[in-house]
Amino acid sequence: MANEIIKHKNSKHIPKRNEMKEGIHFYMESGFMVFTESYHIQRGFCCKSGCRHCPYGFKKK
């Protein structure tokens, strides 16, 4: 189950890097791009990386 992908039924168009808008899809923190919950929902699945704004409830152990 470690490689299982959690999909979201409301996934939409995933914006490409040049389509992303700061403050909507991501924000910058200490030189890192931090994806927002909105971006994760649009992406439509959990990557199991322990993202700060994961809407799927995944917590890295």
mmCIF file of the N, C-alpha and C atoms, coordinates in Angstrom:
data_MODEL
# 
_entry.id   MODEL 
# 
loop_
_atom_site.group_PDB 
_atom_site.id 
_atom_site.type_symbol 
_atom_site.label_atom_id 
_atom_site.label_alt_id 
_atom_site.label_comp_id 
_atom_site.label_asym_id 
_atom_site.label_entity_id 
_atom_site.label_seq_id 
_atom_site.pdbx_PDB_ins_code 
_atom_site.Cartn_x 
_atom_site.Cartn_y 
_atom_site.Cartn_z 
_atom_site.occupancy 
_atom_site.B_iso_or_equiv 
_atom_site.pdbx_formal_charge 
_atom_site.auth_seq_id 
_atom_site.auth_comp_id 
_atom_site.auth_asym_id 
_atom_site.auth_atom_id 
_atom_site.pdbx_PDB_model_num 
ATOM 1   N N  . MET A 1 1  ? 0.806   -1.196 0.000   1.00 0.00 ? 1  MET A N  1 
ATOM 2   C CA . MET A 1 1  ? 0.000   0.000  0.000   1.00 0.00 ? 1  MET A CA 1 
ATOM 3   C C  . MET A 1 1  ? 0.855   1.268  0.000   1.00 0.00 ? 1  MET A C  1 
ATOM 4   N N  . ALA A 1 2  ? 2.142   1.172  0.189   1.00 0.00 ? 2  ALA A N  1 
ATOM 5   C CA . ALA A 1 2  ? 3.009   2.349  0.249   1.00 0.00 ? 2  ALA A CA 1 
ATOM 6   C C  . ALA A 1 2  ? 2.997   3.135  -1.053  1.00 0.00 ? 2  ALA A C  1 
ATOM 7   N N  . ASN A 1 3  ? 2.787   2.475  -2.185  1.00 0.00 ? 3  ASN A N  1 
ATOM 8   C CA . ASN A 1 3  ? 2.791   3.157  -3.473  1.00 0.00 ? 3  ASN A CA 1 
ATOM 9   C C  . ASN A 1 3  ? 1.393   3.520  -3.959  1.00 0.00 ? 3  ASN A C  1 
ATOM 10  N N  . GLU A 1 4  ? 0.389   3.317  -3.111  1.00 0.00 ? 4  GLU A N  1 
ATOM 11  C CA . GLU A 1 4  ? -0.989  3.606  -3.488  1.00 0.00 ? 4  GLU A CA 1 
ATOM 12  C C  . GLU A 1 4  ? -1.178  5.117  -3.665  1.00 0.00 ? 4  GLU A C  1 
ATOM 13  N N  . ILE A 1 5  ? -1.839  5.506  -4.725  1.00 0.00 ? 5  ILE A N  1 
ATOM 14  C CA . ILE A 1 5  ? -2.115  6.914  -4.983  1.00 0.00 ? 5  ILE A CA 1 
ATOM 15  C C  . ILE A 1 5  ? -3.549  7.197  -4.574  1.00 0.00 ? 5  ILE A C  1 
ATOM 16  N N  . ILE A 1 6  ? -3.743  8.246  -3.785  1.00 0.00 ? 6  ILE A N  1 
ATOM 17  C CA . ILE A 1 6  ? -5.076  8.657  -3.368  1.00 0.00 ? 6  ILE A CA 1 
ATOM 18  C C  . ILE A 1 6  ? -5.555  9.694  -4.373  1.00 0.00 ? 6  ILE A C  1 
ATOM 19  N N  . LYS A 1 7  ? -6.644  9.396  -5.092  1.00 0.00 ? 7  LYS A N  1 
ATOM 20  C CA . LYS A 1 7  ? -7.160  10.322 -6.102  1.00 0.00 ? 7  LYS A CA 1 
ATOM 21  C C  . LYS A 1 7  ? -8.344  11.095 -5.540  1.00 0.00 ? 7  LYS A C  1 
ATOM 22  N N  . HIS A 1 8  ? -8.513  12.290 -6.027  1.00 0.00 ? 8  HIS A N  1 
ATOM 23  C CA . HIS A 1 8  ? -9.606  13.157 -5.614  1.00 0.00 ? 8  HIS A CA 1 
ATOM 24  C C  . HIS A 1 8  ? -10.628 13.227 -6.736  1.00 0.00 ? 8  HIS A C  1 
ATOM 25  N N  . LYS A 1 9  ? -11.889 13.007 -6.421  1.00 0.00 ? 9  LYS A N  1 
ATOM 26  C CA . LYS A 1 9  ? -12.929 12.959 -7.446  1.00 0.00 ? 9  LYS A CA 1 
ATOM 27  C C  . LYS A 1 9  ? -13.174 14.304 -8.116  1.00 0.00 ? 9  LYS A C  1 
ATOM 28  N N  . ASN A 1 10 ? -12.770 15.412 -7.484  1.00 0.00 ? 10 ASN A N  1 
ATOM 29  C CA . ASN A 1 10 ? -13.004 16.740 -8.041  1.00 0.00 ? 10 ASN A CA 1 
ATOM 30  C C  . ASN A 1 10 ? -11.772 17.323 -8.719  1.00 0.00 ? 10 ASN A C  1 
ATOM 31  N N  . SER A 1 11 ? -10.812 16.486 -9.116  1.00 0.00 ? 11 SER A N  1 
ATOM 32  C CA . SER A 1 11 ? -9.599  17.008 -9.747  1.00 0.00 ? 11 SER A CA 1 
ATOM 33  C C  . SER A 1 11 ? -9.953  17.697 -11.065 1.00 0.00 ? 11 SER A C  1 
ATOM 34  N N  . LYS A 1 12 ? -9.223  18.751 -11.348 1.00 0.00 ? 12 LYS A N  1 
ATOM 35  C CA . LYS A 1 12 ? -9.457  19.561 -12.538 1.00 0.00 ? 12 LYS A CA 1 
ATOM 36  C C  . LYS A 1 12 ? -8.175  19.638 -13.332 1.00 0.00 ? 12 LYS A C  1 
ATOM 37  N N  . HIS A 1 13 ? -8.100  20.650 -14.171 1.00 0.00 ? 13 HIS A N  1 
ATOM 38  C CA . HIS A 1 13 ? -6.888  20.912 -14.943 1.00 0.00 ? 13 HIS A CA 1 
ATOM 39  C C  . HIS A 1 13 ? -5.721  21.200 -13.998 1.00 0.00 ? 13 HIS A C  1 
ATOM 40  N N  . ILE A 1 14 ? -4.615  20.519 -14.202 1.00 0.00 ? 14 ILE A N  1 
ATOM 41  C CA . ILE A 1 14 ? -3.414  20.766 -13.403 1.00 0.00 ? 14 ILE A CA 1 
ATOM 42  C C  . ILE A 1 14 ? -2.610  21.847 -14.129 1.00 0.00 ? 14 ILE A C  1 
ATOM 43  N N  . PRO A 1 15 ? -2.428  23.020 -13.485 1.00 0.00 ? 15 PRO A N  1 
ATOM 44  C CA . PRO A 1 15 ? -1.697  24.081 -14.173 1.00 0.00 ? 15 PRO A CA 1 
ATOM 45  C C  . PRO A 1 15 ? -0.236  23.723 -14.383 1.00 0.00 ? 15 PRO A C  1 
ATOM 46  N N  . LYS A 1 16 ? 0.284   24.067 -15.553 1.00 0.00 ? 16 LYS A N  1 
ATOM 47  C CA . LYS A 1 16 ? 1.705   23.883 -15.824 1.00 0.00 ? 16 LYS A CA 1 
ATOM 48  C C  . LYS A 1 16 ? 2.459   24.974 -15.080 1.00 0.00 ? 16 LYS A C  1 
ATOM 49  N N  . ARG A 1 17 ? 3.759   24.796 -14.907 1.00 0.00 ? 17 ARG A N  1 
ATOM 50  C CA . ARG A 1 17 ? 4.555   25.728 -14.120 1.00 0.00 ? 17 ARG A CA 1 
ATOM 51  C C  . ARG A 1 17 ? 4.373   27.183 -14.579 1.00 0.00 ? 17 ARG A C  1 
ATOM 52  N N  . ASN A 1 18 ? 4.324   27.425 -15.884 1.00 0.00 ? 18 ASN A N  1 
ATOM 53  C CA . ASN A 1 18 ? 4.182   28.799 -16.378 1.00 0.00 ? 18 ASN A CA 1 
ATOM 54  C C  . ASN A 1 18 ? 2.747   29.334 -16.248 1.00 0.00 ? 18 ASN A C  1 
ATOM 55  N N  . GLU A 1 19 ? 1.801   28.476 -15.870 1.00 0.00 ? 19 GLU A N  1 
ATOM 56  C CA . GLU A 1 19 ? 0.414   28.888 -15.668 1.00 0.00 ? 19 GLU A CA 1 
ATOM 57  C C  . GLU A 1 19 ? 0.094   29.143 -14.197 1.00 0.00 ? 19 GLU A C  1 
ATOM 58  N N  . MET A 1 20 ? 0.976   28.702 -13.296 1.00 0.00 ? 20 MET A N  1 
ATOM 59  C CA . MET A 1 20 ? 0.718   28.839 -11.864 1.00 0.00 ? 20 MET A CA 1 
ATOM 60  C C  . MET A 1 20 ? 0.836   30.292 -11.423 1.00 0.00 ? 20 MET A C  1 
ATOM 61  N N  . LYS A 1 21 ? -0.031  30.667 -10.478 1.00 0.00 ? 21 LYS A N  1 
ATOM 62  C CA . LYS A 1 21 ? -0.041  32.023 -9.959  1.00 0.00 ? 21 LYS A CA 1 
ATOM 63  C C  . LYS A 1 21 ? 0.341   32.007 -8.483  1.00 0.00 ? 21 LYS A C  1 
ATOM 64  N N  . GLU A 1 22 ? 1.336   32.832 -8.156  1.00 0.00 ? 22 GLU A N  1 
ATOM 65  C CA . GLU A 1 22 ? 1.765   32.931 -6.762  1.00 0.00 ? 22 GLU A CA 1 
ATOM 66  C C  . GLU A 1 22 ? 0.599   33.461 -5.929  1.00 0.00 ? 22 GLU A C  1 
ATOM 67  N N  . GLY A 1 23 ? 0.382   32.852 -4.769  1.00 0.00 ? 23 GLY A N  1 
ATOM 68  C CA . GLY A 1 23 ? -0.727  33.229 -3.901  1.00 0.00 ? 23 GLY A CA 1 
ATOM 69  C C  . GLY A 1 23 ? -1.975  32.394 -4.135  1.00 0.00 ? 23 GLY A C  1 
ATOM 70  N N  . ILE A 1 24 ? -2.062  31.753 -5.293  1.00 0.00 ? 24 ILE A N  1 
ATOM 71  C CA . ILE A 1 24 ? -3.205  30.876 -5.591  1.00 0.00 ? 24 ILE A CA 1 
ATOM 72  C C  . ILE A 1 24 ? -2.749  29.426 -5.590  1.00 0.00 ? 24 ILE A C  1 
ATOM 73  N N  . HIS A 1 25 ? -1.727  29.120 -6.370  1.00 0.00 ? 25 HIS A N  1 
ATOM 74  C CA . HIS A 1 25 ? -1.224  27.749 -6.486  1.00 0.00 ? 25 HIS A CA 1 
ATOM 75  C C  . HIS A 1 25 ? -0.036  27.478 -5.566  1.00 0.00 ? 25 HIS A C  1 
ATOM 76  N N  . PHE A 1 26 ? 0.702   28.518 -5.222  1.00 0.00 ? 26 PHE A N  1 
ATOM 77  C CA . PHE A 1 26 ? 1.894   28.356 -4.388  1.00 0.00 ? 26 PHE A CA 1 
ATOM 78  C C  . PHE A 1 26 ? 2.267   29.688 -3.750  1.00 0.00 ? 26 PHE A C  1 
ATOM 79  N N  . TYR A 1 27 ? 3.187   29.618 -2.786  1.00 0.00 ? 27 TYR A N  1 
ATOM 80  C CA . TYR A 1 27 ? 3.841   30.808 -2.257  1.00 0.00 ? 27 TYR A CA 1 
ATOM 81  C C  . TYR A 1 27 ? 5.290   30.442 -2.002  1.00 0.00 ? 27 TYR A C  1 
ATOM 82  N N  . MET A 1 28 ? 6.131   31.440 -1.921  1.00 0.00 ? 28 MET A N  1 
ATOM 83  C CA . MET A 1 28 ? 7.560   31.209 -1.710  1.00 0.00 ? 28 MET A CA 1 
ATOM 84  C C  . MET A 1 28 ? 7.881   31.368 -0.232  1.00 0.00 ? 28 MET A C  1 
ATOM 85  N N  . GLU A 1 29 ? 8.686   30.436 0.279   1.00 0.00 ? 29 GLU A N  1 
ATOM 86  C CA . GLU A 1 29 ? 9.116   30.488 1.677   1.00 0.00 ? 29 GLU A CA 1 
ATOM 87  C C  . GLU A 1 29 ? 10.550  30.005 1.757   1.00 0.00 ? 29 GLU A C  1 
ATOM 88  N N  . SER A 1 30 ? 11.443  30.864 2.171   1.00 0.00 ? 30 SER A N  1 
ATOM 89  C CA . SER A 1 30 ? 12.869  30.539 2.309   1.00 0.00 ? 30 SER A CA 1 
ATOM 90  C C  . SER A 1 30 ? 13.444  29.956 1.016   1.00 0.00 ? 30 SER A C  1 
ATOM 91  N N  . GLY A 1 31 ? 13.008  30.479 -0.114  1.00 0.00 ? 31 GLY A N  1 
ATOM 92  C CA . GLY A 1 31 ? 13.515  30.026 -1.402  1.00 0.00 ? 31 GLY A CA 1 
ATOM 93  C C  . GLY A 1 31 ? 12.846  28.777 -1.951  1.00 0.00 ? 31 GLY A C  1 
ATOM 94  N N  . PHE A 1 32 ? 11.860  28.252 -1.230  1.00 0.00 ? 32 PHE A N  1 
ATOM 95  C CA . PHE A 1 32 ? 11.154  27.049 -1.670  1.00 0.00 ? 32 PHE A CA 1 
ATOM 96  C C  . PHE A 1 32 ? 9.745   27.402 -2.121  1.00 0.00 ? 32 PHE A C  1 
ATOM 97  N N  . MET A 1 33 ? 9.265   26.694 -3.136  1.00 0.00 ? 33 MET A N  1 
ATOM 98  C CA . MET A 1 33 ? 7.890   26.842 -3.608  1.00 0.00 ? 33 MET A CA 1 
ATOM 99  C C  . MET A 1 33 ? 7.015   25.915 -2.760  1.00 0.00 ? 33 MET A C  1 
ATOM 100 N N  . VAL A 1 34 ? 6.048   26.496 -2.050  1.00 0.00 ? 34 VAL A N  1 
ATOM 101 C CA . VAL A 1 34 ? 5.140   25.722 -1.193  1.00 0.00 ? 34 VAL A CA 1 
ATOM 102 C C  . VAL A 1 34 ? 3.774   25.709 -1.867  1.00 0.00 ? 34 VAL A C  1 
ATOM 103 N N  . PHE A 1 35 ? 3.298   24.530 -2.245  1.00 0.00 ? 35 PHE A N  1 
ATOM 104 C CA . PHE A 1 35 ? 2.013   24.409 -2.916  1.00 0.00 ? 35 PHE A CA 1 
ATOM 105 C C  . PHE A 1 35 ? 0.859   24.597 -1.931  1.00 0.00 ? 35 PHE A C  1 
ATOM 106 N N  . THR A 1 36 ? -0.197  25.263 -2.397  1.00 0.00 ? 36 THR A N  1 
ATOM 107 C CA . THR A 1 36 ? -1.376  25.505 -1.567  1.00 0.00 ? 36 THR A CA 1 
ATOM 108 C C  . THR A 1 36 ? -2.328  24.306 -1.630  1.00 0.00 ? 36 THR A C  1 
ATOM 109 N N  . GLU A 1 37 ? -3.290  24.289 -0.737  1.00 0.00 ? 37 GLU A N  1 
ATOM 110 C CA . GLU A 1 37 ? -4.307  23.237 -0.747  1.00 0.00 ? 37 GLU A CA 1 
ATOM 111 C C  . GLU A 1 37 ? -5.058  23.249 -2.070  1.00 0.00 ? 37 GLU A C  1 
ATOM 112 N N  . SER A 1 38 ? -5.329  24.436 -2.579  1.00 0.00 ? 38 SER A N  1 
ATOM 113 C CA . SER A 1 38 ? -6.020  24.575 -3.862  1.00 0.00 ? 38 SER A CA 1 
ATOM 114 C C  . SER A 1 38 ? -5.260  23.863 -4.984  1.00 0.00 ? 38 SER A C  1 
ATOM 115 N N  . TYR A 1 39 ? -3.943  24.042 -5.026  1.00 0.00 ? 39 TYR A N  1 
ATOM 116 C CA . TYR A 1 39 ? -3.139  23.378 -6.051  1.00 0.00 ? 39 TYR A CA 1 
ATOM 117 C C  . TYR A 1 39 ? -3.235  21.855 -5.905  1.00 0.00 ? 39 TYR A C  1 
ATOM 118 N N  . HIS A 1 40 ? -3.123  21.367 -4.674  1.00 0.00 ? 40 HIS A N  1 
ATOM 119 C CA . HIS A 1 40 ? -3.181  19.916 -4.450  1.00 0.00 ? 40 HIS A CA 1 
ATOM 120 C C  . HIS A 1 40 ? -4.514  19.332 -4.906  1.00 0.00 ? 40 HIS A C  1 
ATOM 121 N N  . ILE A 1 41 ? -5.603  20.043 -4.647  1.00 0.00 ? 41 ILE A N  1 
ATOM 122 C CA . ILE A 1 41 ? -6.922  19.568 -5.076  1.00 0.00 ? 41 ILE A CA 1 
ATOM 123 C C  . ILE A 1 41 ? -7.005  19.553 -6.597  1.00 0.00 ? 41 ILE A C  1 
ATOM 124 N N  . GLN A 1 42 ? -6.476  20.593 -7.239  1.00 0.00 ? 42 GLN A N  1 
ATOM 125 C CA . GLN A 1 42 ? -6.475  20.618 -8.700  1.00 0.00 ? 42 GLN A CA 1 
ATOM 126 C C  . GLN A 1 42 ? -5.629  19.491 -9.263  1.00 0.00 ? 42 GLN A C  1 
ATOM 127 N N  . ARG A 1 43 ? -4.530  19.164 -8.592  1.00 0.00 ? 43 ARG A N  1 
ATOM 128 C CA . ARG A 1 43 ? -3.668  18.076 -9.064  1.00 0.00 ? 43 ARG A CA 1 
ATOM 129 C C  . ARG A 1 43 ? -4.426  16.756 -9.006  1.00 0.00 ? 43 ARG A C  1 
ATOM 130 N N  . GLY A 1 44 ? -5.217  16.577 -7.959  1.00 0.00 ? 44 GLY A N  1 
ATOM 131 C CA . GLY A 1 44 ? -6.129  15.446 -7.919  1.00 0.00 ? 44 GLY A CA 1 
ATOM 132 C C  . GLY A 1 44 ? -5.652  14.178 -7.236  1.00 0.00 ? 44 GLY A C  1 
ATOM 133 N N  . PHE A 1 45 ? -4.457  14.178 -6.654  1.00 0.00 ? 45 PHE A N  1 
ATOM 134 C CA . PHE A 1 45 ? -3.999  12.988 -5.936  1.00 0.00 ? 45 PHE A CA 1 
ATOM 135 C C  . PHE A 1 45 ? -2.948  13.356 -4.901  1.00 0.00 ? 45 PHE A C  1 
ATOM 136 N N  . CYS A 1 46 ? -2.755  12.466 -3.945  1.00 0.00 ? 46 CYS A N  1 
ATOM 137 C CA . CYS A 1 46 ? -1.748  12.649 -2.896  1.00 0.00 ? 46 CYS A CA 1 
ATOM 138 C C  . CYS A 1 46 ? -0.436  12.017 -3.349  1.00 0.00 ? 46 CYS A C  1 
ATOM 139 N N  . CYS A 1 47 ? 0.649   12.776 -3.250  1.00 0.00 ? 47 CYS A N  1 
ATOM 140 C CA . CYS A 1 47 ? 1.961   12.268 -3.676  1.00 0.00 ? 47 CYS A CA 1 
ATOM 141 C C  . CYS A 1 47 ? 2.711   11.582 -2.535  1.00 0.00 ? 47 CYS A C  1 
ATOM 142 N N  . LYS A 1 48 ? 2.124   11.611 -1.328  1.00 0.00 ? 48 LYS A N  1 
ATOM 143 C CA . LYS A 1 48 ? 2.707   10.960 -0.134  1.00 0.00 ? 48 LYS A CA 1 
ATOM 144 C C  . LYS A 1 48 ? 4.076   11.530 0.241   1.00 0.00 ? 48 LYS A C  1 
ATOM 145 N N  . SER A 1 49 ? 4.276   12.841 -0.012  1.00 0.00 ? 49 SER A N  1 
ATOM 146 C CA . SER A 1 49 ? 5.533   13.498 0.344   1.00 0.00 ? 49 SER A CA 1 
ATOM 147 C C  . SER A 1 49 ? 5.433   14.266 1.657   1.00 0.00 ? 49 SER A C  1 
ATOM 148 N N  . GLY A 1 50 ? 4.268   14.277 2.271   1.00 0.00 ? 50 GLY A N  1 
ATOM 149 C CA . GLY A 1 50 ? 4.096   15.001 3.526   1.00 0.00 ? 50 GLY A CA 1 
ATOM 150 C C  . GLY A 1 50 ? 3.972   16.500 3.313   1.00 0.00 ? 50 GLY A C  1 
ATOM 151 N N  . CYS A 1 51 ? 3.327   16.906 2.248   1.00 0.00 ? 51 CYS A N  1 
ATOM 152 C CA . CYS A 1 51 ? 3.178   18.326 1.918   1.00 0.00 ? 51 CYS A CA 1 
ATOM 153 C C  . CYS A 1 51 ? 2.452   19.072 3.042   1.00 0.00 ? 51 CYS A C  1 
ATOM 154 N N  . ARG A 1 52 ? 2.879   20.284 3.280   1.00 0.00 ? 52 ARG A N  1 
ATOM 155 C CA . ARG A 1 52 ? 2.333   21.113 4.356   1.00 0.00 ? 52 ARG A CA 1 
ATOM 156 C C  . ARG A 1 52 ? 0.822   21.311 4.230   1.00 0.00 ? 52 ARG A C  1 
ATOM 157 N N  . HIS A 1 53 ? 0.318   21.499 3.026   1.00 0.00 ? 53 HIS A N  1 
ATOM 158 C CA . HIS A 1 53 ? -1.099  21.804 2.827   1.00 0.00 ? 53 HIS A CA 1 
ATOM 159 C C  . HIS A 1 53 ? -1.865  20.651 2.170   1.00 0.00 ? 53 HIS A C  1 
ATOM 160 N N  . CYS A 1 54 ? -1.473  19.430 2.478   1.00 0.00 ? 54 CYS A N  1 
ATOM 161 C CA . CYS A 1 54 ? -2.112  18.256 1.883   1.00 0.00 ? 54 CYS A CA 1 
ATOM 162 C C  . CYS A 1 54 ? -3.579  18.161 2.319   1.00 0.00 ? 54 CYS A C  1 
ATOM 163 N N  . PRO A 1 55 ? -4.519  18.190 1.354   1.00 0.00 ? 55 PRO A N  1 
ATOM 164 C CA . PRO A 1 55 ? -5.929  18.076 1.696   1.00 0.00 ? 55 PRO A CA 1 
ATOM 165 C C  . PRO A 1 55 ? -6.387  16.626 1.859   1.00 0.00 ? 55 PRO A C  1 
ATOM 166 N N  . TYR A 1 56 ? -5.482  15.683 1.669   1.00 0.00 ? 56 TYR A N  1 
ATOM 167 C CA . TYR A 1 56 ? -5.839  14.259 1.694   1.00 0.00 ? 56 TYR A CA 1 
ATOM 168 C C  . TYR A 1 56 ? -5.553  13.609 3.054   1.00 0.00 ? 56 TYR A C  1 
ATOM 169 N N  . GLY A 1 57 ? -4.993  14.388 3.974   1.00 0.00 ? 57 GLY A N  1 
ATOM 170 C CA . GLY A 1 57 ? -4.770  13.882 5.317   1.00 0.00 ? 57 GLY A CA 1 
ATOM 171 C C  . GLY A 1 57 ? -3.511  13.075 5.528   1.00 0.00 ? 57 GLY A C  1 
ATOM 172 N N  . PHE A 1 58 ? -2.620  13.026 4.523   1.00 0.00 ? 58 PHE A N  1 
ATOM 173 C CA . PHE A 1 58 ? -1.389  12.246 4.662   1.00 0.00 ? 58 PHE A CA 1 
ATOM 174 C C  . PHE A 1 58 ? -0.413  12.967 5.580   1.00 0.00 ? 58 PHE A C  1 
ATOM 175 N N  . LYS A 1 59 ? 0.131   12.261 6.548   1.00 0.00 ? 59 LYS A N  1 
ATOM 176 C CA . LYS A 1 59 ? 1.151   12.795 7.458   1.00 0.00 ? 59 LYS A CA 1 
ATOM 177 C C  . LYS A 1 59 ? 2.370   11.894 7.384   1.00 0.00 ? 59 LYS A C  1 
ATOM 178 N N  . LYS A 1 60 ? 3.530   12.464 7.120   1.00 0.00 ? 60 LYS A N  1 
ATOM 179 C CA . LYS A 1 60 ? 4.768   11.696 7.075   1.00 0.00 ? 60 LYS A CA 1 
ATOM 180 C C  . LYS A 1 60 ? 5.146   11.281 8.485   1.00 0.00 ? 60 LYS A C  1 
ATOM 181 N N  . LYS A 1 61 ? 5.615   10.045 8.626   1.00 0.00 ? 61 LYS A N  1 
ATOM 182 C CA . LYS A 1 61 ? 5.978   9.542  9.968   1.00 0.00 ? 61 LYS A CA 1 
ATOM 183 C C  . LYS A 1 61 ? 7.464   9.627  10.171  1.00 0.00 ? 61 LYS A C  1 
# 
